[in-house]
Amino acid sequence: MTEPAIVLGANQYGKAEVRVVKVTRDTARHEIDDLNVTSQLRGDFTAAHLAGDNAHIVPTDTQKNTIFAFARDGIGSPEEFLLRLADHFTGSFDWVSGGRWEAEKFAWQRIVAHGEPNDHAFVRSGQEVRTALVVADGADRHVIAGLKDLTVLKTTQSGFEGYPKDRYTTLPETRDRILATDVSARWRYRGAGVNAGFDYNDACDSVRALLLEAFTEAYSAALQTTLFDMGRRVLERHDEIAEIRLSMPNKHHFVVDLSPFGLDNPNEVFYAADRPYGLIEAAVVREGVESPAAAWDAVVGFC
Ligand SMILES: O=c1[nH]c(=O)c2[nH]c(=O)[nH]c2[nH]1
């Protein structure tokens, strides 16, 4: 029996994590865009892998420089910035048939000193990070926006009951517990539904607000229920979003037994465990709407 030939499989390459900060200083009131951008090209790079022929290899250094050069014209939204990069690389090099461009965006707020927001001094706001991903596949463009490390907690209106019990079950049922999680969400915009002029920044702000609203409002019978409520809320309010995926750790808060000290503990003192944690993940989708593998395969991990 002859062994199958060894050939090159799927491949992509580029520059990862280009930290670019763009200051817009047309007026004395400066604006700041702080991004971490990754560019990866897909296409015909066989000769480089098999024969050391770099004729098709647009250097990763050039990809990095392109990111800085494009930033000179302004970032706009991370999604638009990535779409510009995708169009540039696929349009400039015949053998580049697609790729993936990803960004994290770090939020800064103006420092308020003596009651006045400063024109040029900023403070990093929170640990939350906005994410954006553009996948180019021939002429197709998939745009997946997101956010991660959005930490939320509610001190009541959460419980967990009615689960199966076996000889290993020790968890007591409850109708009143702390619910805490770090929300990671990725939502995919409908392919052709989002056209020039669409405001990705506004949409992101709105999705964030809806996620927080849904987390807050209903009694949570399980983090699973809350996750679905949050995803459904976004799809109900945003026609242009085809689907949303959520990954939410259940950050357990255990009621501490204070009885050895002669004290009661009516859900007031908790031990915040950092591990292990439950990990709840799901996609919330529209029935009959396909989920393109080309888009989601480019997302590392569930979210
Ligand atoms: O909201 C929850 N979902 C679970 O699946 C689960 N499992 C568990 O031990 N506690 C919880 N809480």
The ligand as an ORCA input file, in Angstrom:
! r2SCAN-3c Opt
* xyz 0 1
  O     -27.082     28.783     36.518
  C     -26.539     27.685     36.733
  N     -26.438     26.781     35.725
  C     -25.847     25.570     35.884
  O     -25.751     24.744     34.924
  C     -25.338     25.274     37.161
  N     -24.693     24.188     37.674
  C     -24.397     24.480     38.972
  O     -23.748     23.700     39.758
  N     -24.876     25.707     39.314
  C     -25.461     26.224     38.199
  N     -26.063     27.420     37.965
*
